[in-house]
């Protein structure tokens, strides 16, 4: 089984998975501050499938994934515009799996709710 929240990063400028990209997962508390849940790096396929234990219960609320995109492109000796990409999303059905892909290039990005 995999984490209830997963991500996958594709470097669309190179047509390859974004390998070894640092990812942080946080949840917003009732006070409005962000609590760190996990830190990880994408694997050889550009995935983080183990951000949380598979058995971890998800609470409803706001979550945030932050990707260290500037460091990723710097390691490739490529210029980039966004030092970080942050995706905030809401979990309303805690029993579901949430997959949040990131399509990345040095000067743009997009995201969607995956399956």
RAUR-V547672 format. One record per run of one state. SS is the DSSP state (~ for helix, > for strand, _ for the rest). FROM is the first residue (numbers start at 1). TO is the last residue. If there is no record, write none. Layout:
SS;FROM;TO / SS;FROM;TO
This chain:
_;1;4 / >;5;11 / _;12;15 / >;16;17 / _;18;21 / >;22;28 / _;29;33 / >;34;41 / _;42;46 / >;47;48 / _;49;60 / >;61;67 / _;68;68 / ~;69;75 / _;76;84 / >;85;91 / _;92;97 / >;98;105 / _;106;107 / >;108;114 / _;115;115
